[in-house]
Amino acid sequence: MKTLYLLVSNGGDGSYSIGKTFNAEWIQKQRERYENGESDYEYDPGVDGDGFHYSTLQVPDECTPESMGFVDYADDEED
């Protein structure tokens, strides 16, 4: 099993979506950015008025973003 991270993301227009990633290193970097005061509540995924948050799901190892029908949020952010 592997971990799928789910983060609420502010769409900037009053809408919200769920960002998904398998990238634990990217999650750690986002946490560190928040702890260092470098996060922007308006734009950074997982950040709200109460801190940096995400939920996780355990999925079978063979699951990929493609097989699950989503773009990995961490990969999408790097473009």
Phi, psi and omega per residue, in radians:
M1 nan 2.633 3.060
K2 -2.359 2.878 -3.023
T3 -1.667 2.276 2.989
L4 -1.860 2.152 -3.135
Y5 -1.664 2.389 -3.132
L6 -2.129 2.186 -3.100
L7 -2.231 2.390 3.041
V8 -1.324 2.364 -3.108
S9 -2.208 2.257 3.131
N10 -1.348 2.154 3.138
G11 -1.349 -0.161 3.115
G12 1.430 -0.126 -3.124
D13 -2.156 0.369 -3.101
G14 1.649 -0.096 3.131
S15 -1.767 2.786 3.093
Y16 -2.324 2.651 3.079
S17 -2.419 3.019 3.109
I18 -1.885 2.069 3.023
G19 -1.534 2.519 -3.101
K20 -2.248 2.465 3.073
T21 -2.684 2.640 2.980
F22 -1.724 -0.049 -2.955
N23 -1.496 1.638 -3.126
A24 -1.129 -0.580 3.121
E25 -1.115 -0.729 3.109
W26 -1.118 -0.698 3.092
I27 -1.053 -0.781 3.130
Q28 -1.075 -0.726 3.109
K29 -1.094 -0.712 3.119
Q30 -1.135 -0.704 3.109
R31 -1.080 -0.792 3.133
E32 -1.109 -0.717 3.077
R33 -1.018 -0.762 3.123
Y34 -1.108 -0.836 -3.105
E35 -1.102 -0.494 3.118
N36 -1.556 0.089 3.128
G37 1.274 0.390 -3.103
E38 -1.713 -0.026 -3.097
S39 -1.498 2.653 3.100
D40 -2.005 2.036 -3.118
Y41 -0.932 -0.664 -3.077
E42 -1.230 -0.572 -2.927
Y43 -2.095 -0.424 -3.051
D44 -1.499 2.299 -3.131
P45 -1.152 2.479 3.069
G46 1.469 -0.099 -3.093
V47 -1.764 2.241 3.032
D48 -2.396 -2.999 -3.106
G49 -1.104 -0.247 -3.119
D50 -1.865 0.062 3.115
G51 2.253 -2.777 3.108
F52 -1.798 2.166 -3.061
H53 -2.361 2.632 2.985
Y54 -2.739 2.820 3.028
S55 -2.020 2.848 3.135
T56 -2.294 2.681 2.991
L57 -2.260 2.509 3.020
Q58 -1.679 2.167 -3.103
V59 -2.178 2.775 3.119
P60 -1.035 2.566 -3.102
D61 -0.966 -0.543 -3.091
E62 -1.332 -0.123 3.117
C63 -1.200 2.394 3.061
T64 -2.277 2.873 3.055
P65 -0.979 -0.698 -3.130
E66 -1.122 -0.788 -3.104
S67 -1.211 -0.408 3.134
M68 -1.696 -0.073 3.029
G69 1.388 0.616 3.083
F70 -2.471 2.837 3.014
V71 -1.634 2.263 3.122
D72 -1.097 2.118 -3.052
Y73 -0.992 -0.723 -3.135
A74 -1.103 -0.728 3.110
D75 -1.155 -0.713 -3.127
D76 -1.146 -0.645 -3.140
E77 -1.194 -0.522 -3.090
E78 -1.307 -0.343 -3.113
D79 -1.278 nan nan
